[in-house]
């Protein structure tokens, strides 16, 4: 309800989103062709991950967004 989102017309994957009142658009990394040169900065929503899923890359883990 608080953002506009763009989806792939073929598969329905989320491609980008723009939060209401924001002056930028966030593009999902999966929407960019390889090689991207991107490096992970951290993980969010870690408190909600399944107990079967371990994050072992040593990057920052935040329990939730914000």
N, C-alpha and C positions, 0 to 999 in steps of 0.2 A: 503494500500500500504506500510505501514511502520512497519508491524508486521506479524509474522506467527501465525496462529490460529489453534486450534484443536477442532473438533466438534464431538458430539455423532453420531455414525453411524446409530442409531435407530431413534432418534427424532430430530437430528440436533442442539441440544442445544450447546452453546459455553462452552467448558470445560477448556481451557487454552489459553494463548497467550504469545508470546515472542517478545518484541520490537526489531527491527533491531539494532544491536550494543550493546544490553544489555546482561549482563552476568547472568541473572536470568529469570525464567519463572513464570508468574503470573497464579495462579490456581483460578478459580471461586469458591466461597464459596458453591454454589449450587451443585458442583460436588463431595462434600465430604459427606459421610454418617453421619447421626446423631448418637450420640451427637457430636457436633464439639467443643464446648467450646469457640467458637468465640464470640467476642463482637464488635459491630459497633464502628468505630472511627469517622466517619463523612459521609457527603453526598457531591457528586460532581454533576455538571451540573444542579444545582438548578434553574438557570435562564431559563432553557429550560423545566422545569416540567409543566404539565398541570395546569391551574388555579383551577381545581377541586381537586387537590392533595395537602394536607397539610402535612408537616413534623413536627410532634409535640413531638418528643422524646428528644428534648433539645440538640442534638448533633450538632457539627460543620456543617455549611452549606456553601459550596463554590459555587459561581455562575457558574464557569466553571472549566475545567481541567487546571492544570499547576501551 
